[in-house]
Amino acid sequence: MDSSSPWLLLFVYLQLLSGPLAAVVVGGGAGSEEFLERARESEFFEWMVGIRRSIHEKPELGYEEFETSELVRSELDRMGISYKHPVAVTGVVGFVGTGKPPFVALRADMDALAMQESVEWEHKSKVPGKMHACGHDAHVAMLLGAAKILQEHKNELKGTVVLLFQPAEEGGGGAKKMIEAGAVDNVDAIFGFHVSTDSPIGIVASRPGPIMAGSGFFEAVISGKGGHAAIPQHTIDPIVAASNVIVSLQHLVSREADPLDSQVVTVAKFQGGGAFNVIPDSVTIGGTFRAFSKESFFQLKQRIEEVIVGQASVQRCSAAVSFLEKERPFFPVTINNDTLHAHFIKVAGEIVGPGNIRDRNPVMGAEDFAFFTEVVPSTYYYFLGMQNESGEVLRPGHSPYFTVNEDVLPYGAALHASLAQQFLLQRADSAVQSPSEAHTSSHDEL
């Protein structure tokens, strides 16, 4: 066939419209690589760095993020992005796009940790005993970066991006309060992320299925009868009882759990007595338990209480067990949706290259992003490497020597923006292809 034939040109054009490039041809929108280039521009990058450092200097604990929240709102105001505030005390929920379905959410946590920073630098924490030692300051800066990119392309969005600036991730159950406040009502999918010190800069990591464990706390008061250490026969020693309890709790994993079903029980608190020669009336122990399935988690919870009460009884003591659910709500298992994993691989490959995507092994640590997995149809959580190319070892999160390689900021901003933009585009394409199915599953408003 003659290559100049108009019929051939028409055929090629129609193939483009029906193929993987259709989104670009039809929507005329920017691609992932353009988003990364934008985030790397000097002025844009320095703006994100400035936000991160401002937050770092004034760390705030869970539900106390008032200045952080004010900074977020000021930046959203400058961008012309509408938002709701307060949500869950200090939270902010922004909206970019059409204001109509489908809805996809991006989440960043805002709270700091109660610890003294040991890193000496120009922007060291100015608040004694408080520090951003887990990278949440960077998370906020990156989500604001994603918001800026998305706002610049708002007319290309095929739905609405919901920006979740969440308080109290560090044990306060901020995600749960955001859910209770309606922040993710009608949201179809949500993405969360975390900086990582164990991967090089430019590397991203995740996996489908469970990626972080469910976690809960327990505390028990074991009561006996105190007395003088010289006459133990006249006492009922709660320290001996507590010691037997702790040893027995270790058997729950070693002898009752399936070796292929990862579980952990850790007793990290033991308080009792104040003198060398006095047996106390009671002892308090406490710790955490973790598992990768809901069934295993609640089976472990049940057995923890049974073992504590039973072993205390064997030693003639009584035990009162509390799981502290009001103060420290149980964290569910963090589970990544299989379809969103494929979406992540595609988008991340466009930004960092397919060779820079790593499988992330599941870890027994917990993340309150998991609360979203119980109410949002599709959820996904990933990690951004930030290890320095110089080889200088970055300290892990929750260390007083924790630092952030700020070169990670453009990656997080571009990835978050691209994941949301392309999710909406794919959902819109699906709606065109299956209008009846899309109509039954769509929502009218957020």
C-alpha positions in Angstrom: 0.0 0.0 0.0 1.2 3.5 -0.8 2.5 5.1 2.5 1.0 8.4 1.4 -2.5 7.0 1.2 -5.0 9.0 3.3 -6.7 5.8 4.3 -3.4 4.6 5.9 -3.0 7.9 7.8 -6.6 7.6 9.1 -6.0 4.0 10.2 -2.9 5.0 12.1 -4.8 7.8 13.8 -7.6 5.5 14.8 -5.1 3.1 16.2 -3.6 5.8 18.3 -6.9 6.7 19.7 -7.7 3.1 20.7 -4.2 2.3 22.0 -2.2 3.2 25.2 -1.5 6.7 23.8 -5.1 7.5 23.6 -5.1 9.3 26.9 -2.4 11.7 25.7 -4.0 12.2 22.3 -7.5 12.8 23.5 -6.9 14.6 26.8 -3.9 16.6 25.6 -2.7 16.4 29.2 0.8 16.4 30.6 2.6 13.2 31.3 4.4 11.8 34.3 7.9 12.9 33.0 6.6 16.4 32.6 5.4 16.4 36.2 8.9 15.3 37.4 10.6 18.0 35.3 8.2 20.6 36.8 8.9 19.5 40.4 12.7 19.6 39.7 12.6 23.2 38.5 14.7 25.3 40.7 12.0 27.7 42.0 9.5 24.8 42.5 12.1 22.7 44.3 13.3 25.5 46.6 9.6 26.2 47.4 9.1 22.6 48.6 12.4 22.7 50.5 11.3 25.9 52.3 8.0 24.3 53.3 9.6 21.2 54.6 12.2 23.2 56.7 9.6 25.5 58.1 7.5 22.6 59.3 10.7 20.9 60.6 11.6 23.9 62.8 8.2 23.9 64.5 7.3 20.2 65.1 3.8 19.6 66.6 2.5 16.3 68.1 -0.8 14.6 67.1 -3.9 16.8 67.1 -1.6 19.8 68.0 -0.6 20.6 64.4 -2.1 24.0 64.4 0.8 26.0 62.8 1.4 23.2 60.3 -2.3 23.2 59.4 -2.2 27.0 59.0 0.8 26.7 56.7 -1.0 24.2 54.6 -4.0 26.3 54.3 -2.0 29.4 53.4 -0.3 27.5 50.5 -3.6 26.1 49.3 -5.1 29.7 49.4 -2.2 30.9 47.2 -2.8 28.1 44.7 -6.5 28.9 44.6 -7.4 25.4 45.9 -10.6 25.0 48.0 -10.5 23.0 51.2 -12.4 22.0 54.4 -11.0 22.8 57.8 -10.9 21.8 60.6 -11.3 18.1 59.9 -10.3 15.8 62.8 -9.2 18.7 64.9 -6.3 20.0 62.8 -6.7 18.2 59.5 -7.2 19.8 56.1 -9.0 18.3 53.1 -8.4 20.1 49.7 -10.1 19.5 46.4 -8.6 19.9 42.9 -10.5 19.2 39.6 -14.1 19.1 38.5 -15.6 18.7 42.0 -17.5 15.7 40.6 -16.8 11.9 40.5 -14.7 9.9 40.3 -12.8 10.9 43.5 -9.2 9.8 44.2 -7.4 10.8 47.4 -3.8 11.5 48.2 -2.7 11.5 51.9 0.1 13.0 53.9 0.6 12.8 57.7 1.5 16.0 59.6 2.5 15.1 63.2 5.9 15.0 64.8 7.4 12.8 67.6 8.1 13.5 71.2 11.8 13.3 71.1 14.8 15.7 71.2 16.6 16.2 67.9 20.3 15.4 67.9 21.1 16.7 64.4 22.9 20.0 64.5 21.9 22.1 61.4 20.5 25.4 60.6 16.8 24.3 60.6 17.0 22.1 63.8 13.8 21.8 65.8 13.1 24.9 67.8 10.7 23.1 70.2 12.5 21.2 73.0 11.5 17.5 73.2 9.7 17.5 69.8 11.1 16.5 66.4 10.1 15.5 62.9 11.9 12.2 63.1 9.8 10.2 60.6 9.7 12.4 57.6 6.1 13.8 57.9 7.4 17.3 57.2 8.7 16.0 53.8 5.3 14.2 53.2 3.4 17.5 53.7 5.8 19.3 51.4 5.5 16.7 48.7 1.7 16.6 48.9 1.6 20.4 48.5 3.9 19.9 45.5 1.5 17.4 44.0 -1.4 19.8 44.7 0.5 22.6 42.8 1.1 20.4 39.8 -2.5 19.2 39.7 -3.9 22.7 40.1 -1.8 23.8 37.1 -3.4 21.0 35.1 -6.9 21.1 36.7 -8.7 21.5 33.4 -7.3 18.2 32.3 -8.5 16.2 35.3 -11.3 13.8 34.6 -12.7 14.0 38.2 -11.6 15.3 41.6 -8.4 14.8 43.6 -8.9 14.9 47.3 -5.9 16.2 49.3 -5.8 14.7 52.8 -3.5 16.5 55.3 -3.9 14.2 58.2 -3.1 14.7 61.9 -1.9 12.2 64.5 -0.5 9.3 62.5 1.9 8.4 65.3 -0.4 6.3 67.4 -3.3 8.8 67.6 -5.5 7.2 65.0 -5.8 10.4 63.0 -6.9 8.4 59.9 -9.8 7.0 61.8 -10.9 10.4 62.9 -10.6 11.7 59.3 -12.9 8.8 58.2 -15.4 9.6 61.0 -15.4 13.2 59.8 -16.4 12.1 56.3 -13.1 13.0 54.6 -13.1 10.0 52.3 -16.9 9.5 51.8 -17.4 8.4 48.2 -13.6 8.3 47.5 -12.9 5.5 45.0 -9.1 5.1 45.7 -6.5 6.5 48.0 -2.7 6.6 47.8 -0.3 7.1 50.7 3.5 7.2 50.8 6.5 7.3 53.1 10.2 8.2 52.7 12.6 5.4 53.2 16.2 5.4 54.5 17.0 1.9 53.3 16.7 2.5 49.5 18.7 4.8 47.2 17.3 8.1 45.9 15.2 7.5 42.8 14.1 4.0 43.9 10.5 3.3 44.8 9.2 0.2 46.5 5.9 -1.5 47.2 4.0 -4.8 46.8 0.5 -6.0 46.3 -1.4 -7.4 49.2 -0.4 -7.0 52.9 2.5 -4.7 53.3 2.4 -3.7 57.0 0.9 -5.5 60.0 -2.1 -4.9 62.1 -1.0 -3.7 65.6 -2.5 -3.4 69.1 -1.4 -2.6 72.6 -2.1 -4.4 75.8 -1.5 -3.7 79.5 -2.1 -5.9 82.5 -2.0 -5.3 86.3 -1.1 -8.5 88.1 -2.0 -8.3 91.8 -0.8 -10.4 94.7 0.1 -9.7 98.3 3.2 -7.7 99.2 5.5 -8.2 102.1 9.1 -8.4 103.3 11.6 -10.2 101.0 12.9 -12.2 103.9 9.5 -14.0 104.4 8.2 -14.7 100.9 5.9 -17.5 102.3 3.7 -14.8 103.8 3.3 -13.0 100.4 1.9 -13.8 97.0 4.6 -12.6 94.7 3.3 -10.8 91.6 6.8 -10.4 90.2 7.2 -14.2 89.9 3.7 -14.4 88.4 4.4 -11.7 85.9 7.7 -13.4 84.9 5.7 -16.6 84.2 3.2 -14.7 82.2 5.9 -13.1 80.0 7.5 -16.5 79.2 4.1 -18.0 78.4 3.2 -15.2 76.1 6.2 -16.0 73.9 4.7 -19.5 73.3 1.8 -17.9 71.5 3.9 -17.3 68.5 6.4 -20.1 68.8 3.9 -22.9 69.5 0.4 -21.7 68.5 0.9 -19.7 65.4 1.4 -21.1 61.9 5.1 -20.5 61.1 4.1 -19.2 57.7 1.7 -16.7 59.4 3.9 -13.9 60.7 2.9 -12.7 64.2 4.8 -10.9 67.0 4.1 -10.5 70.8 6.4 -8.1 72.6 6.4 -7.2 76.3 8.2 -3.9 76.5 6.9 -2.6 79.8 7.5 -4.1 83.3 6.9 -2.0 86.3 6.8 -3.2 89.9 8.4 -2.5 93.3 10.6 0.3 94.5 12.8 -1.4 97.1 15.3 -4.2 97.1 13.8 -6.0 100.1 10.0 -5.5 99.6 7.8 -7.7 97.5 5.2 -5.3 95.9 1.5 -5.8 95.9 1.2 -5.6 92.1 3.1 -5.4 88.9 2.2 -3.8 85.6 3.3 -5.2 82.3 2.5 -4.0 78.8 3.4 -4.4 75.1 2.2 -4.9 71.6 0.9 -7.6 69.4 1.0 -7.8 65.6 -0.3 -10.0 62.8 -0.9 -9.9 59.0 -4.5 -11.1 59.0 -7.6 -9.9 60.8 -8.3 -13.5 62.0 -4.8 -14.0 63.4 -4.8 -10.6 65.0 -8.0 -11.2 67.0 -7.1 -14.8 67.8 -3.8 -13.4 69.3 -5.7 -10.8 71.3 -8.0 -13.4 72.8 -5.1 -15.7 73.7 -3.0 -12.9 75.3 -5.8 -12.2 77.7 -6.4 -15.9 78.4 -2.7 -16.5 79.1 -2.2 -13.5 81.4 -5.3 -14.3 83.5 -4.6 -18.1 83.5 -0.9 -17.9 84.4 -1.5 -15.2 87.1 -4.0 -17.6 88.6 -1.6 -20.4 88.7 0.7 -18.2 90.8 -2.3 -17.3 93.1 -2.5 -13.8 91.6 -5.3 -12.0 89.9 -4.9 -10.1 86.6 -6.8 -7.2 84.9 -6.1 -6.9 81.2 -6.7 -3.8 79.1 -6.2 -3.3 75.4 -6.3 0.5 75.6 -8.5 0.8 72.5 -9.8 4.2 73.4 -6.3 5.7 73.9 -4.6 3.6 71.2 -7.0 2.2 68.7 -6.1 -1.1 67.0 -4.4 -0.5 63.6 -5.7 -2.8 60.9 -3.4 -4.6 58.3 -2.3 -2.3 55.5 -3.3 -4.0 52.3 -2.4 -2.9 48.7 -5.0 -3.4 46.0 -3.8 -5.6 43.2 -5.2 -3.4 40.4 -3.6 -0.2 42.0 -0.3 -2.1 42.2 -0.4 -2.5 38.4 -1.3 1.1 38.1 1.6 2.1 40.4 4.1 0.0 38.4 3.0 1.7 35.2 3.1 5.3 36.5 6.3 4.8 38.6 8.0 3.3 35.6 7.3 6.4 33.6 8.9 8.6 36.3 11.8 6.6 37.7 12.2 3.9 35.1 11.0 0.2 35.4 14.5 -0.8 36.7 14.1 1.5 39.7 11.0 -0.2 41.1 11.6 -2.7 43.9 9.5 -5.2 45.6 9.0 -4.2 49.3 9.0 -7.1 51.8 6.2 -6.9 54.3 7.2 -5.4 57.7 5.7 -5.9 61.1 5.5 -2.2 61.7 2.0 -0.7 61.5 0.6 2.4 59.7 -2.7 4.1 60.4 -3.2 4.5 56.7 -4.6 1.0 57.2 -7.8 2.5 58.5 -8.5 3.8 55.0 -8.3 0.2 53.7 -11.5 -0.6 55.7 -13.7 2.0 54.0 -12.1 3.0 50.7 -12.6 0.5 47.8 -9.0 0.6 46.6 -6.0 1.6 48.6 -2.3 1.7 47.9 0.9 2.6 50.0 4.4 2.9 48.7 7.9 4.0 49.8 10.3 6.5 48.3 14.0 5.8 48.7 16.2 8.7 49.7 19.6 7.2 50.6 22.4 9.6 49.7 24.5 8.7 46.6 27.6 9.7 48.7 27.1 6.6 50.7 26.5 8.4 54.0 24.1 6.2 55.9 20.8 7.8 56.8 19.4 6.9 60.2 16.0 5.2 60.3 12.8 6.9 61.4 12.2 7.5 65.1 15.9 8.2 65.6 17.0 11.5 67.0 19.6 11.5 64.2 17.0 11.1 61.4 17.5 13.3 58.4 15.7 13.8 55.1 17.5 13.9 51.7 15.6 16.7 50.2 16.3 15.5 46.7 13.4 13.1 47.3 10.8 15.9 47.2 10.4 16.1 43.4 9.9 12.4 43.2 7.1 12.3 45.8 5.3 15.3 44.3 5.4 14.0 40.7 4.5 10.4 41.7 1.5 11.5 43.8 0.3 13.9 41.1 0.7 11.3 38.3 -0.9 8.5 40.2 -4.0 10.6 40.8 -4.2 12.2 37.4 -3.9 8.9 35.5 -6.3 7.1 37.8 -9.0 9.6 37.0 -8.2 9.3 33.3 -8.4 5.6 33.3 -11.7 5.7 35.3 -13.1 8.2 32.8 -12.1 5.9 29.9 -13.7 3.0 31.6 -16.9 5.0 32.0 -17.0 5.8 28.3 -16.5 2.1 27.4 -19.0 0.8 30.0 -21.5 3.6 30.6 -24.1 1.4 32.3 -21.7 -0.1 34.7 -20.1 3.2 35.5 -23.5 4.7 36.2 -24.3 2.1 38.9 -20.9 2.5 40.7 -20.4 6.3 40.5 -21.1 8.8 43.3 -22.9 12.1 43.0 -20.8 14.1 45.5 -18.0 13.8 48.0 
